[in-house]
Amino acid sequence: MTAELTIRPVSEAPATNAPPLAPRVANAQKPADAAQKFEAFVLQSFIQEMMPETQESVFGGGISGDFWKSMMAEKVAEQVAERGGLGIAGVIRATHPAAARPPGFNPLDVLDHASTLNGVADQLDAKSVSGE
C-alpha cells in the first residue's frame, strides 16, 4: 500500500474564491488611552472603598487578601471605564485635545539633551571645586 504524493508549485494550485483568513483574535480590543486609564484609576478607588471591610471569606486574610481585593477593584474599574463609566474620560478628551507631535519628533532627542545638561552640571561642579 503506497500513496502517491505530488508536490506542485503554488502557482499551479487551483484558484479558490474563499475569503481571506480571519484574524486569530476575534475579540481583540483597542488599547486604552490615558483618559480611560485615569477614569479607571478614579473608579478603582471608589470601588475599593465600597467593598466590604471583612473580606476574609471572599479574598482571604492578611496581605494576600488585601492584594486580591485591590486586584478585583482594579479589574472591575477597568471594565466599567471601558464601557463608558462615569464619563470622566469623555470630559478629559473634550477639554484636553491630544498633543500633536511636530514632524520629525524623536523622543530619544530628550535623552541627548539630558546628557548635555549633565555635562554642563559637571563643568559647574568642577569650577566650584577649583574656586573659579
DSSP file (Angstrom, degrees, kcal/mol; ACC not computed):
  #  RESIDUE AA STRUCTURE BP1 BP2  ACC     N-H-->O    O-->H-N    N-H-->O    O-->H-N    TCO  KAPPA ALPHA  PHI   PSI    X-CA   Y-CA   Z-CA
    1    1 A M              0   0    0      0, 0.0     2,-0.4     0, 0.0     0, 0.0   0.000 360.0 360.0 360.0 109.0    0.0    0.0    0.0
    2    2 A T        -     0   0    0      2,-0.0     2,-0.4     0, 0.0     0, 0.0  -0.954 360.0-145.1-125.5 145.0    1.7    3.1   -1.2
    3    3 A A        -     0   0    0     -2,-0.4     2,-0.5     2,-0.0     0, 0.0  -0.888  16.1-130.3-109.8 139.6    0.3    6.6   -1.6
    4    4 A E        -     0   0    0     -2,-0.4     2,-0.6     2,-0.0    -2,-0.0  -0.764  20.5-165.8 -91.1 129.3    1.4    8.9   -4.3
    5    5 A L        -     0   0    0     -2,-0.5     2,-0.5     2,-0.0    -2,-0.0  -0.958   1.8-167.8-118.0 117.0    2.4   12.4   -3.2
    6    6 A T        -     0   0    0     -2,-0.6     2,-0.6     2,-0.0    -2,-0.0  -0.910   4.8-159.4-108.7 126.8    2.6   15.0   -5.8
    7    7 A I        +     0   0    0     -2,-0.5    -2,-0.0     0, 0.0     0, 0.0  -0.922  16.4 178.1-107.2 120.7    4.3   18.3   -4.9
    8    8 A R        -     0   0    0     -2,-0.6     5,-0.1     1,-0.1    -2,-0.0  -0.863  33.9 -98.8-118.9 153.7    3.4   21.2   -7.2
    9    9 A P    >   -     0   0    0      0, 0.0     3,-1.5     0, 0.0     4,-0.3  -0.309  35.7-113.6 -64.6 155.8    4.4   24.9   -7.2
   10   10 A V  G >  S+     0   0    0      1,-0.3     3,-1.8     2,-0.2    -2,-0.0   0.829 114.1  67.1 -60.8 -32.4    2.0   27.3   -5.6
   11   11 A S  G 3  S+     0   0    0      1,-0.3    -1,-0.3     0, 0.0    -3,-0.0   0.749 100.2  50.4 -63.2 -21.5    1.4   28.9   -9.0
   12   12 A E  G <  S+     0   0    0     -3,-1.5    -1,-0.3     2,-0.1    -2,-0.2   0.439  84.2 116.7 -94.0  -0.3   -0.2   25.7  -10.2
   13   13 A A  S <  S-     0   0    0     -3,-1.8     2,-0.1    -4,-0.3    -3,-0.0  -0.372  78.2 -98.2 -68.0 146.0   -2.6   25.4   -7.2
   14   14 A P        -     0   0    0      0, 0.0     2,-0.2     0, 0.0    -1,-0.1  -0.403  39.5-116.2 -66.4 140.2   -6.3   25.6   -8.0
   15   15 A A        -     0   0    0     -2,-0.1     2,-0.3    -3,-0.1    -3,-0.0  -0.555  33.5-168.9 -77.1 138.4   -7.7   29.1   -7.5
   16   16 A T        -     0   0    0     -2,-0.2    -1,-0.0     2,-0.1     0, 0.0  -0.920  27.3-142.1-125.6 154.2  -10.4   29.4   -4.9
   17   17 A N        +     0   0    0     -2,-0.3    -2,-0.0     2,-0.0    -1,-0.0   0.028  53.7 140.5-100.1  25.3  -12.8   32.2   -4.1
   18   18 A A        -     0   0    0      1,-0.1    -2,-0.1     3,-0.0     3,-0.1  -0.417  58.3-108.7 -69.6 142.6  -12.5   31.6   -0.3
   19   19 A P        -     0   0    0      0, 0.0     3,-0.1     0, 0.0    -1,-0.1  -0.324  44.4 -89.3 -67.0 155.7  -12.4   34.7    1.8
   20   20 A P        -     0   0    0      0, 0.0     0, 0.0     0, 0.0     0, 0.0  -0.226  57.7 -81.1 -62.2 157.4   -9.1   35.5    3.4
   21   21 A L        -     0   0    0      1,-0.1     3,-0.1    -3,-0.1    -3,-0.0  -0.305  47.0-120.5 -61.7 139.9   -8.4   34.1    6.8
   22   22 A A        -     0   0    0      1,-0.1    -1,-0.1    -3,-0.1     4,-0.1  -0.427  39.9 -85.5 -75.7 155.1  -10.0   35.9    9.7
   23   23 A P        -     0   0    0      0, 0.0    -1,-0.1     0, 0.0     3,-0.0  -0.298  34.9-125.6 -59.3 148.3   -7.7   37.3   12.5
   24   24 A R  S    S+     0   0    0      1,-0.2     2,-0.9    -3,-0.1    -2,-0.1   0.855 100.3  57.4 -66.1 -35.5   -6.9   34.8   15.1
   25   25 A V    >   +     0   0    0      1,-0.2     3,-0.9     2,-0.0    -1,-0.2  -0.831  62.6 177.6-102.5 102.1   -8.1   37.0   18.0
   26   26 A A  T 3  S+     0   0    0     -2,-0.9    -1,-0.2     1,-0.2    -2,-0.1   0.809  79.7  45.6 -73.7 -29.4  -11.7   37.9   17.2
   27   27 A N  T 3  S+     0   0    0      2,-0.0    -1,-0.2     0, 0.0     2,-0.1  -0.043  76.2 150.2-107.0  32.4  -12.3   39.9   20.4
   28   28 A A    <   -     0   0    0     -3,-0.9     2,-0.3     1,-0.1    -3,-0.0  -0.404  34.3-146.1 -64.6 139.4   -9.1   42.0   20.3
   29   29 A Q        -     0   0    0     -2,-0.1     3,-0.1     1,-0.0    -1,-0.1  -0.782  14.4-110.5-109.8 151.6   -9.6   45.3   22.0
   30   30 A K        -     0   0    0     -2,-0.3     3,-0.1     1,-0.1    -1,-0.0  -0.508  48.5 -94.5 -73.3 149.7   -8.0   48.6   21.2
   31   31 A P        -     0   0    0      0, 0.0     2,-0.1     0, 0.0    -1,-0.1  -0.343  43.0-106.2 -66.5 146.6   -5.6   49.9   23.8
   32   32 A A        -     0   0    0      1,-0.1     2,-0.1    -3,-0.1    50,-0.0  -0.453  32.4-132.7 -71.5 141.8   -6.9   52.2   26.4
   33   33 A D     >  -     0   0    0     -2,-0.1     4,-2.3     1,-0.1     5,-0.2  -0.370  29.6 -96.7 -88.1 175.3   -6.0   55.8   26.1
   34   34 A A  H  > S+     0   0    0      1,-0.2     4,-2.3     2,-0.2     5,-0.2   0.860 122.7  54.0 -62.6 -37.1   -4.7   58.0   29.0
   35   35 A A  H  > S+     0   0    0      1,-0.2     4,-2.2     2,-0.2    -1,-0.2   0.910 110.2  46.6 -65.0 -41.7   -8.2   59.4   29.7
   36   36 A Q  H  > S+     0   0    0      2,-0.2     4,-2.3     1,-0.2    -2,-0.2   0.887 111.5  51.5 -67.9 -38.2   -9.7   56.0   30.0
   37   37 A K  H  X S+     0   0    0     -4,-2.3     4,-2.1     2,-0.2    -2,-0.2   0.895 109.7  50.3 -64.4 -39.2   -6.9   54.8   32.3
   38   38 A F  H  X S+     0   0    0     -4,-2.3     4,-2.4     2,-0.2    -2,-0.2   0.925 109.8  50.0 -64.2 -43.7   -7.4   57.8   34.5
   39   39 A E  H  X S+     0   0    0     -4,-2.2     4,-2.7     1,-0.2    -2,-0.2   0.906 109.9  51.0 -61.3 -40.6  -11.1   57.1   34.8
   40   40 A A  H  X S+     0   0    0     -4,-2.3     4,-2.2     1,-0.2    -1,-0.2   0.885 108.8  52.3 -63.3 -37.7  -10.3   53.5   35.7
   41   41 A F  H  X S+     0   0    0     -4,-2.1     4,-1.5     2,-0.2    -2,-0.2   0.921 111.4  45.4 -64.0 -44.3   -7.9   54.7   38.4
   42   42 A V  H  X S+     0   0    0     -4,-2.4     4,-1.7     1,-0.2    -2,-0.2   0.932 114.0  49.2 -64.4 -45.4  -10.6   57.0   39.9
   43   43 A L  H  X S+     0   0    0     -4,-2.7     4,-3.1     1,-0.2     5,-0.3   0.861 104.2  60.6 -62.4 -35.4  -13.2   54.3   39.7
   44   44 A Q  H  X S+     0   0    0     -4,-2.2     4,-2.6     1,-0.2    -1,-0.2   0.916 104.6  47.9 -59.9 -42.9  -10.8   51.8   41.3
   45   45 A S  H  X S+     0   0    0     -4,-1.5     4,-1.6     2,-0.2    -1,-0.2   0.892 113.6  48.0 -66.4 -37.4  -10.6   53.9   44.5
   46   46 A F  H  X S+     0   0    0     -4,-1.7     4,-1.4     2,-0.2    -2,-0.2   0.945 114.4  45.3 -64.6 -47.7  -14.4   54.3   44.6
   47   47 A I  H  X S+     0   0    0     -4,-3.1     4,-1.0     1,-0.2    -2,-0.2   0.890 110.3  53.5 -65.7 -40.4  -15.0   50.6   44.1
   48   48 A Q  H  < S+     0   0    0     -4,-2.6     3,-0.4    -5,-0.3    -1,-0.2   0.873 108.4  50.3 -64.5 -36.0  -12.4   49.6   46.6
   49   49 A E  H  < S+     0   0    0     -4,-1.6    -1,-0.2     1,-0.2    -2,-0.2   0.799 108.0  54.0 -70.9 -27.2  -14.0   51.8   49.3
   50   50 A M  H  < S+     0   0    0     -4,-1.4    -1,-0.2    -3,-0.2    -2,-0.2   0.679  88.9  97.3 -80.1 -17.0  -17.4   50.2   48.5
   51   51 A M  S  < S-     0   0    0     -4,-1.0     4,-0.1    -3,-0.4    18,-0.0  -0.359  89.5 -90.6 -71.5 153.3  -16.1   46.7   49.1
   52   52 A P        -     0   0    0      0, 0.0    -1,-0.1     0, 0.0     3,-0.1  -0.285  23.3-136.1 -66.0 148.2  -16.7   45.1   52.5
   53   53 A E  S    S+     0   0    0      1,-0.2     2,-1.2    -3,-0.1     3,-0.1   0.868  97.2  61.5 -70.4 -37.7  -14.1   45.6   55.2
   54   54 A T        +     0   0    0      1,-0.2     3,-0.2     2,-0.0    -1,-0.2  -0.744  60.4 150.8 -93.7  93.7  -14.3   41.9   56.3
   55   55 A Q    >>> +     0   0    0     -2,-1.2     4,-3.1     1,-0.2     3,-1.2   0.284  31.6 110.4-107.6   9.3  -13.2   40.1   53.1
   56   56 A E  H 3>5S+     0   0    0      1,-0.3     4,-0.6     3,-0.2    -1,-0.2   0.853  79.1  52.0 -55.4 -37.2  -11.6   37.0   54.6
   57   57 A S  H 345S+     0   0    0     -3,-0.2    -1,-0.3     2,-0.1    -2,-0.1   0.761 123.5  28.1 -72.6 -22.8  -14.4   34.8   53.4
   58   58 A V  H <45S+     0   0    0     -3,-1.2    -2,-0.2     2,-0.2    -1,-0.1   0.862 137.4  17.2-101.7 -51.8  -14.1   36.1   49.8
   59   59 A F  H  <5S-     0   0    0     -4,-3.1    -3,-0.2     1,-0.3     9,-0.2   0.587 103.6-113.1-102.2 -13.2  -10.5   37.2   49.3
   60   60 A G     << -     0   0    0     -5,-1.0    -1,-0.3    -4,-0.6     2,-0.2  -0.376  39.9 -70.0  97.7 174.6   -8.6   35.5   52.1
   61   61 A G  S  > S+     0   0    0     -2,-0.1     4,-0.9    -5,-0.1     3,-0.5  -0.574  82.8  10.4-105.7 167.0   -6.9   37.2   55.1
   62   62 A G  H  > S-     0   0    0      1,-0.2     4,-1.8     2,-0.2     5,-0.1  -0.287 116.2 -23.0  74.5-152.2   -3.9   39.3   55.6
   63   63 A I  H  > S+     0   0    0      1,-0.2     4,-2.4     2,-0.2    -1,-0.2   0.877 136.4  54.6 -65.7 -39.5   -1.7   40.8   53.0
   64   64 A S  H  > S+     0   0    0     -3,-0.5     4,-2.5     1,-0.2    -1,-0.2   0.889 106.7  52.1 -64.7 -36.9   -2.8   38.4   50.3
   65   65 A G  H  X S+     0   0    0     -4,-0.9     4,-2.2     2,-0.2    -1,-0.2   0.914 110.2  48.1 -63.0 -42.5   -6.5   39.2   51.0
   66   66 A D  H  X S+     0   0    0     -4,-1.8     4,-2.3     2,-0.2    -2,-0.2   0.886 111.2  52.0 -63.7 -38.2   -5.8   42.9   50.6
   67   67 A F  H  X S+     0   0    0     -4,-2.4     4,-2.5     2,-0.2    -2,-0.2   0.938 111.3  45.2 -63.5 -47.5   -3.9   42.2   47.3
   68   68 A W  H  X S+     0   0    0     -4,-2.5     4,-2.5     1,-0.2    -1,-0.2   0.867 112.1  52.7 -66.4 -35.6   -6.8   40.2   45.8
   69   69 A K  H  X S+     0   0    0     -4,-2.2     4,-2.2    -5,-0.2    -1,-0.2   0.922 111.2  46.6 -63.9 -43.5   -9.3   42.9   46.9
   70   70 A S  H  X S+     0   0    0     -4,-2.3     4,-2.2     2,-0.2    -2,-0.2   0.901 112.6  49.7 -65.1 -41.4   -7.2   45.6   45.2
   71   71 A M  H  X S+     0   0    0     -4,-2.5     4,-2.4     2,-0.2     5,-0.2   0.899 110.1  50.6 -65.4 -40.1   -6.8   43.5   42.1
   72   72 A M  H  X S+     0   0    0     -4,-2.5     4,-2.3     1,-0.2     5,-0.2   0.923 111.0  48.4 -63.3 -43.9  -10.6   42.8   42.0
   73   73 A A  H  X S+     0   0    0     -4,-2.2     4,-2.3     1,-0.2    -1,-0.2   0.887 110.9  52.2 -63.5 -38.8  -11.3   46.5   42.3
   74   74 A E  H  X S+     0   0    0     -4,-2.2     4,-2.3     2,-0.2    -2,-0.2   0.932 111.6  44.7 -63.3 -46.6   -8.8   47.3   39.6
   75   75 A K  H  X S+     0   0    0     -4,-2.4     4,-2.0     2,-0.2    -2,-0.2   0.884 113.6  49.5 -69.0 -38.3  -10.3   44.9   37.1
   76   76 A V  H  X S+     0   0    0     -4,-2.3     4,-2.4    -5,-0.2    -1,-0.2   0.920 111.7  50.0 -64.3 -42.3  -13.9   45.9   37.8
   77   77 A A  H  X S+     0   0    0     -4,-2.3     4,-2.7    -5,-0.2     5,-0.2   0.897 108.5  52.4 -63.8 -40.9  -12.9   49.6   37.4
   78   78 A E  H  X S+     0   0    0     -4,-2.3     4,-2.1     1,-0.2    -1,-0.2   0.909 111.0  47.4 -61.0 -42.1  -11.2   48.8   34.0
   79   79 A Q  H  X S+     0   0    0     -4,-2.0     4,-1.3     2,-0.2    -2,-0.2   0.909 112.8  47.9 -67.1 -41.4  -14.3   47.1   32.7
   80   80 A V  H  <>S+     0   0    0     -4,-2.4     5,-1.9     1,-0.2     3,-0.3   0.921 113.4  47.7 -65.0 -43.6  -16.6   50.0   33.9
   81   81 A A  H ><5S+     0   0    0     -4,-2.7     3,-1.3     1,-0.2    -1,-0.2   0.869 108.0  56.0 -65.7 -36.2  -14.3   52.6   32.3
   82   82 A E  H 3<5S+     0   0    0     -4,-2.1    -1,-0.2     1,-0.3    -2,-0.2   0.826 107.2  50.1 -64.3 -31.3  -14.1   50.6   29.1
   83   83 A R  T 3<5S-     0   0    0     -4,-1.3    -1,-0.3    -3,-0.3    -2,-0.2   0.262 135.3 -81.1 -94.0  12.2  -17.9   50.7   28.8
   84   84 A G  T X 5 -     0   0    0     -3,-1.3     3,-1.2    -5,-0.1     6,-0.2   0.008  61.3-169.5 115.8 -29.5  -18.3   54.4   29.4
   85   85 A G  T 3 < -     0   0    0     -5,-1.9    -4,-0.1     1,-0.2    -7,-0.0  -0.073  63.7 -26.8  50.7-134.4  -18.0   54.6   33.1
   86   86 A L  T 3  S-     0   0    0    -47,-0.1    -1,-0.2     0, 0.0    -5,-0.1   0.495  88.8-105.9 -92.1  -6.4  -18.9   57.9   34.7
   87   87 A G  S <> S+     0   0    0     -3,-1.2     4,-1.8    -6,-0.1     5,-0.2   0.537  83.2 127.2  92.0   8.1  -17.9   59.9   31.6
   88   88 A I  H  > S+     0   0    0      1,-0.2     4,-2.4     2,-0.2     5,-0.2   0.919  72.6  52.1 -63.5 -42.9  -14.7   61.3   33.1
   89   89 A A  H  > S+     0   0    0      1,-0.2     4,-2.6     2,-0.2    -1,-0.2   0.891 108.0  52.0 -61.7 -40.1  -12.7   60.1   30.1
   90   90 A G  H  > S+     0   0    0     -6,-0.2     4,-2.0     2,-0.2    -1,-0.2   0.895 110.0  48.3 -63.5 -40.6  -15.1   61.9   27.7
   91   91 A V  H  X S+     0   0    0     -4,-1.8     4,-2.1     2,-0.2     5,-0.2   0.910 112.1  49.4 -66.3 -41.8  -14.8   65.2   29.6
   92   92 A I  H  X S+     0   0    0     -4,-2.4     4,-2.2     1,-0.2    -2,-0.2   0.928 111.6  48.7 -63.2 -44.5  -11.0   64.9   29.7
   93   93 A R  H  < S+     0   0    0     -4,-2.6    -1,-0.2     1,-0.2    -2,-0.2   0.881 112.8  48.7 -63.0 -37.3  -10.8   64.2   26.0
   94   94 A A  H  < S+     0   0    0     -4,-2.0    -1,-0.2    -5,-0.2    -2,-0.2   0.858 119.1  36.6 -72.0 -35.4  -13.1   67.1   25.2
   95   95 A T  H  < S+     0   0    0     -4,-2.1    -2,-0.2     1,-0.2    -1,-0.2   0.677 121.6  43.3 -93.7 -18.1  -11.2   69.6   27.3
   96   96 A H  S  < S-     0   0    0     -4,-2.2    -1,-0.2    -5,-0.2     3,-0.1  -0.776  78.1-157.1-128.9  87.6   -7.7   68.4   26.6
   97   97 A P        -     0   0    0      0, 0.0    -3,-0.1     0, 0.0     3,-0.1  -0.245  38.4 -84.4 -62.1 154.2   -7.1   67.6   23.0
   98   98 A A        -     0   0    0     -5,-0.1     2,-0.3     1,-0.1    -5,-0.0  -0.308  48.1-109.5 -60.6 138.0   -4.3   65.1   22.2
   99   99 A A        -     0   0    0     -3,-0.1     2,-0.5     1,-0.1    -1,-0.1  -0.527  30.0-136.9 -71.2 130.1   -1.0   66.8   21.9
  100  100 A A        -     0   0    0     -2,-0.3    -1,-0.1    -3,-0.1     0, 0.0  -0.754  11.3-138.0 -90.8 132.2    0.3   66.9   18.4
  101  101 A R        -     0   0    0     -2,-0.5     3,-0.1     1,-0.1     4,-0.0  -0.722  24.2-114.1 -88.1 136.9    3.9   66.0   17.9
  102  102 A P    >   -     0   0    0      0, 0.0     3,-1.8     0, 0.0    -1,-0.1  -0.309  45.5 -84.1 -65.2 154.2    5.8   68.1   15.4
  103  103 A P  T 3  S+     0   0    0      0, 0.0     3,-0.1     0, 0.0     0, 0.0  -0.335 117.7  21.4 -60.1 138.0    7.0   66.4   12.3
  104  104 A G  T 3  S+     0   0    0      1,-0.3     2,-0.2    -3,-0.1     0, 0.0   0.574  85.1 159.8  81.7   9.5   10.3   64.6   12.8
  105  105 A F    <   -     0   0    0     -3,-1.8    -1,-0.3    -4,-0.0    -4,-0.1  -0.463  17.4-174.2 -67.6 131.5    9.8   64.5   16.6
  106  106 A N    >   -     0   0    0     -2,-0.2     3,-2.0    -3,-0.1     4,-0.4  -0.973  19.6-153.8-128.2 116.1   12.0   61.9   18.2
  107  107 A P  T >  S+     0   0    0      0, 0.0     3,-1.1     0, 0.0     4,-0.5   0.745  93.5  67.8 -62.5 -21.2   11.5   61.2   21.9
  108  108 A L  T >> S+     0   0    0      1,-0.2     4,-1.2     2,-0.2     3,-0.6   0.688  81.7  75.8 -72.3 -15.9   15.1   60.0   22.2
  109  109 A D  H <> S+     0   0    0     -3,-2.0     4,-2.0     1,-0.2    -1,-0.2   0.803  85.8  63.9 -62.4 -27.5   16.3   63.5   21.5
  110  110 A V  H <> S+     0   0    0     -3,-1.1     4,-2.3    -4,-0.4    -1,-0.2   0.881  98.4  53.7 -62.5 -38.2   15.3   64.3   25.1
  111  111 A L  H <> S+     0   0    0     -3,-0.6     4,-2.0    -4,-0.5    -1,-0.2   0.890 106.2  51.9 -65.0 -38.7   18.0   61.9   26.3
  112  112 A D  H  X S+     0   0    0     -4,-1.2     4,-1.6     1,-0.2    -1,-0.2   0.907 110.3  49.1 -62.7 -40.5   20.6   63.7   24.2
  113  113 A H  H  X S+     0   0    0     -4,-2.0     4,-2.2     1,-0.2    -2,-0.2   0.886 108.4  53.8 -65.6 -39.0   19.6   67.0   25.8
  114  114 A A  H  X S+     0   0    0     -4,-2.3     4,-2.1     1,-0.2    -1,-0.2   0.889 106.8  51.1 -64.0 -39.0   19.8   65.4   29.3
  115  115 A S  H  X S+     0   0    0     -4,-2.0     4,-1.8     2,-0.2    -1,-0.2   0.863 108.4  52.6 -67.7 -33.2   23.3   64.3   28.7
  116  116 A T  H  X S+     0   0    0     -4,-1.6     4,-2.0     2,-0.2    -2,-0.2   0.917 109.1  49.3 -64.7 -42.9   24.2   67.8   27.6
  117  117 A L  H  X S+     0   0    0     -4,-2.2     4,-2.3     1,-0.2    -2,-0.2   0.883 108.2  53.5 -64.3 -38.0   22.8   69.2   30.8
  118  118 A N  H  X S+     0   0    0     -4,-2.1     4,-2.2     1,-0.2    -1,-0.2   0.887 107.4  51.9 -63.2 -38.1   24.7   66.6   32.8
  119  119 A G  H  X S+     0   0    0     -4,-1.8     4,-1.9     2,-0.2    -2,-0.2   0.906 109.8  48.4 -64.0 -41.8   27.9   67.8   31.1
  120  120 A V  H  X S+     0   0    0     -4,-2.0     4,-2.2     1,-0.2    -2,-0.2   0.900 110.7  51.3 -64.2 -41.4   27.2   71.4   32.0
  121  121 A A  H  X S+     0   0    0     -4,-2.3     4,-2.4     1,-0.2    -2,-0.2   0.894 108.3  51.7 -64.1 -39.6   26.5   70.4   35.6
  122  122 A D  H  X S+     0   0    0     -4,-2.2     4,-2.2     2,-0.2    -1,-0.2   0.894 109.2  50.4 -63.3 -39.6   29.8   68.6   35.8
  123  123 A Q  H  X S+     0   0    0     -4,-1.9     4,-2.1     2,-0.2    -2,-0.2   0.897 110.4  49.4 -65.4 -40.6   31.6   71.7   34.5
  124  124 A L  H  X S+     0   0    0     -4,-2.2     4,-2.1     1,-0.2    -2,-0.2   0.897 110.6  50.4 -65.6 -39.7   29.9   73.9   37.1
  125  125 A D  H  X S+     0   0    0     -4,-2.4     4,-1.8     1,-0.2    -2,-0.2   0.903 109.8  50.7 -63.6 -40.2   30.9   71.4   39.8
  126  126 A A  H  X S+     0   0    0     -4,-2.2     4,-2.1     1,-0.2    -2,-0.2   0.890 110.5  49.3 -64.7 -39.4   34.5   71.4   38.6
  127  127 A K  H  X>S+     0   0    0     -4,-2.1     5,-1.7     1,-0.2     4,-1.1   0.883 109.9  50.6 -68.2 -37.9   34.6   75.2   38.7
  128  128 A S  H  <5S+     0   0    0     -4,-2.1    -1,-0.2     1,-0.2    -2,-0.2   0.849 112.2  47.5 -70.5 -31.5   33.1   75.4   42.2
  129  129 A V  H  <5S+     0   0    0     -4,-1.8    -2,-0.2     1,-0.2    -1,-0.2   0.890 112.9  47.2 -73.3 -40.2   35.7   72.9   43.5
  130  130 A S  H  <5S-     0   0    0     -4,-2.1    -1,-0.2    -5,-0.2    -2,-0.2   0.639 112.6-119.9 -78.9 -12.4   38.7   74.7   41.8
  131  131 A G  T  <5       0   0    0     -4,-1.1    -3,-0.2    -5,-0.1    -4,-0.1   0.636 360.0 360.0  87.1  15.0   37.5   78.0   43.2
  132  132 A E      <       0   0    0     -5,-1.7    -4,-0.2    -6,-0.2    -5,-0.1   0.478 360.0 360.0 -77.1 360.0   37.0   79.8   39.8
